[in-house]
Each structure stands twice: as C-alpha cells, then as structure tokens.
C-alpha cells in the first residue's frame, strides 16, 4: 500500500503511540500527589514530555537541572527576590526544563503576576503547588509513570525490530527492505552513497521522485547538509525537515529520512539507531551488486565503441545481456559532449554516472552512455528520426545543466552508422569533438558538415610539410607580434573574415580605417608578397585553419 494512501491511518497510529509512550505535563497534573496544584502558565502545551522529576532547593535551580526536567522547589530562597526568580526562569527555559513547580504559600499568598507573565512569555509551564504537597510523593509517582512508559517504549521498539528483521530476512530486493523500514517509521526513506547511487522504495519513488525527480536529485547531488529538502507538495514547493544518518563508516552511505508525514518520534529514532548496522550491511550488498551491473553496462558500451564485440548478432546478444535494447537493423549516432564553460569540475566524473542514469531513465529514452577521460559519450538510436533524437538531446542538455551545473555544452554528433560500424561513428565524433574544442566552436549541436574544411584538414597528418606551410604564411607575423607587442596576426585574420573590406575590418577591430591600411601594408612587407590575390587569400585562410588545429597561440614559441 502506498504511503500516501496510509496517511490518515499512520497519523492516528503515530499520535496514539506517542501519547502512550510519553509522560507529559498533563500526566503530571493527573498524579494523586499533585492534587490541588494550579497550572499558572504553559497550559497550551499539555503534551510537553517530561523525562525526570528533580527536587532542587537553592538560588541556582538551573545549575541542578537538565532538559526535560520537572523542577520542584519550595521557592523559600526567593522570598522578596522576584528579580532573582525571573533570572532563574530565563535560565531554566534556556536549559530546556519541562516545568517548574513552586510552593509560594510558604512565603507569600501567591506567585507575583510578573513571574507568571514571564513564564508565559518563555512558554515555560509554571505550577503552584498546594501547601499539602509532598515532594517525595511527586517524585515517586512521576518516576513510576516514567518507568512504565520506558518499559512500554522498549517493547514497542522490540516489536518493530522483530518485524524489520523478518522483512530483512525475507526480502531479496533492497527496495522492499526500505519499504519495510518506511512502514515502521511512517516516513519516506532514501539511501544515497558517495557515487550518487540512489536507493528508494517504489512507493517513495512514486510519491517524491517521479513528478519532480530533477529537483530532488539536484539537491542530493549538491550534498547539502541543510536540515530540509524542498518538496513539491499541495500545489507548491515546501521545505520538509530531513534527518541524515551516515552509516557504514568510510563507505559514505547516507540514509535520508524525510519528515513527510510528521516528526520522527523517539521510538522511530531508536529503531533507526538499532537497525543502522544491519541496514548498512544490507545496503552495502545492494550497492555493490548495482555497481557490478553498472560496470558491465558501461563496459558493453565501451567494447562496442572500440569494436570488440564482433558482428551484429554478438552485439545484440551482449546488449540484451546487459539490459539494453538494440536492433540489428537500426542505425545509431555517437555523440561526445564538450563542456564549454565548466562551472565545477571541468569534466564528467565517475561519480556523475548514476545521476546521468537517473536523468536518462526519467527521459524514458534508450540512450546508452559511458564516461571516458572526462567525456560523456552517448549512443543514440537514429531510426526514430533526427528531429526526435535532437529533442531528446536538447532535453538531456537542459537537465544535465540544471542538476549537475555543468554549464554550456556542445554535442558532437557523428553520422548514423549500422551497429557493426559504431567504432567508425565514435572516431568521427571524437574528431568533431577535438576540432570543436581546439577551434572554440560552441554550437549546441555540431556535425562534421558544420565544420566545413576544418574536418578535412584535421584528417591531414601532422608532418613537416604541414608545419612549413603554416610557417610560410603565419610565422613572420607571430614573431613580429611577439617582439613588438603588435596584433598583425589577428588583424590579418579579421581583415580576411571581413572579405578584405577595409571599412568592415576597421569596424570589427574598433580601429581607424588608416590603421587597418597601415597594418595590412606591414603584413605584406613581412610576408614578402601581396595578399589581394584571391588564390593567395585562400592559401592564407587554409594556413589559419591549420593553425587552429595544430599550431600554437600567437606569441608562443615552439
């Protein structure tokens, strides 16, 4: 049964259990030893829990009190000392005392109004005891009631533990184990490890992740240590208190409990504390199995990219074994993602793999992927059409940036290839990725036809002839710029990009027309030939393209 459907039953059951297990202010007032006592302040919190009863005589009540104490005193030392009593009220409230009981009739008819008002302001319950009250009886009856509730609490914890142990022993799926814990604590629970592996029950996945997966995954990925997660609920986004329990030692397994249906009770916390080691062992095993499966899935993609799977039949069989759907008749694109403006790490990391898998699964798309040398590599079916594939990639880009904050991205996409030729598609995508990175091309989608002549030039070997060709047209300009702090190299490139139009070049360089004329004259003197011939301009343009691919930046030395 889904958690959402159990909400009313869970709330009622939890309230009843809390009431049965807690010794409260209301219970204190109901004791026979408290007959005739008057509650002067703090009556709005009759459900306030009391942990101990403590008789204190002296000026400094707070020094002998702890959080949750019922502090009992004759108050004799405060006769005529209202200011001192007010100070002790502040100190007791700061300590977290549950209630203060005084016998004012020993030294005055009633407690002064200023004291009562201050207790109300502090939300500190203040009880006036009758002259007949016997402190020892109050303490005895309080401690007997506390002991009974502690015994009951222990039995409730034991009952829940027995139920959980049975669920642990009878379940092979970690999601079922988590669901059993959730039923015991009546709140959703998630496991998130250091490699961003997320384990969550099917009920909580439907409740929390399916409609708003991106927001939850983003918050978990950022590993915030805040005490809340923002959850979409009741038509808006609201902060839900969370508890983080790091289990399993250095393995980095983090249990995340959301107070979706209400605060964790003392019993809930005891249950989590007792099962933490068992839960850690269970989750370690589950995560280890998933890591192995993930490794095989990635290894399949990498073997496919590097041509190690043989013919189409073997490729399809290997894909099916690792949980991928591949058709022998389909064609596939290979896409390599370039990060143009990295905001964090400058690369995709091994820890990012699980988050990427969550995103792709949420897209309901048969996209296969791996991470190699910091690059995200995708294999996408081309059979459904280019437009549909590009829409999936655009949505993937949006989600990667939103959740992982990877910045601007370019998808360097190969031509579609049959499944046995995926290694060729991978090499083509690598070439496109390398050219785009070197030449600062940042389009969202980059194919070889967008690169023009750069793609053909990239296929040329880096030999001596190529180096001499670049030096003939560009080296004199680089050396002159380096020694004279000029910009002839860039000026010539801008002039050529402007179609050799001096006026347009001057506007592009924010320079005077005569300055451009002067610089072009210097270029021609350094090169030793005029540049207005169309064939010469083509040669220079090719040299610039080669320099983008293979050369050094202006001013650098070989």
Buried (B, 14 or more C-beta within 10 A) or exposed (E): EEBEEBBEEBEEEBEEBBEEBBBBBBBBBEBEBBEEBEBBBBEEBBEBBBBBBBBBEEEEBBEBBBEBBBBBBBBEBBEEBBEEBBBBBBBBBEBEBBBBBBBBBEBEEEBEEEBBEBBBEBEBBBBBBEEEBEBEEBBBBBEEBBEEBEEBBEEBBEEBBEBBEEBBEEBEEBBBBBBBBBBBBBBBBBBBBBBBBBBBBEBBBBBBBEEBBBBBBBBBBEEEEEEBBBBEBEEEEEEBBBBBBEBBEEBEBBBBBBBBBBEBBBBBBBBBEBBBEBBBEBBBEBBEEBBEEBEEBBBBBBBBBEBEBEEBEEBBEBBEEBEBEBBEEBBBBBBBBBBBEBEEBEBBBEBBBBBBBBBBEBBEBBBBBBBBEBBBBBBBBBEEEEEBBBEBBEBBBEBBBBBBBBBBBBBBBBBBBBBBBBBBBBBBBBBBBBBBBBBEBBEEBBBBEBBEEBBEBBEEEEEEEBBEBBBBBBBBBBBBBBEEEBBBBBBBBBBBBBEBEBEBBBBBBEBEEEBBEEBBEBBBEBBEEEBEEEEBBEBBBBBBBBBBBBBEEBEEEE
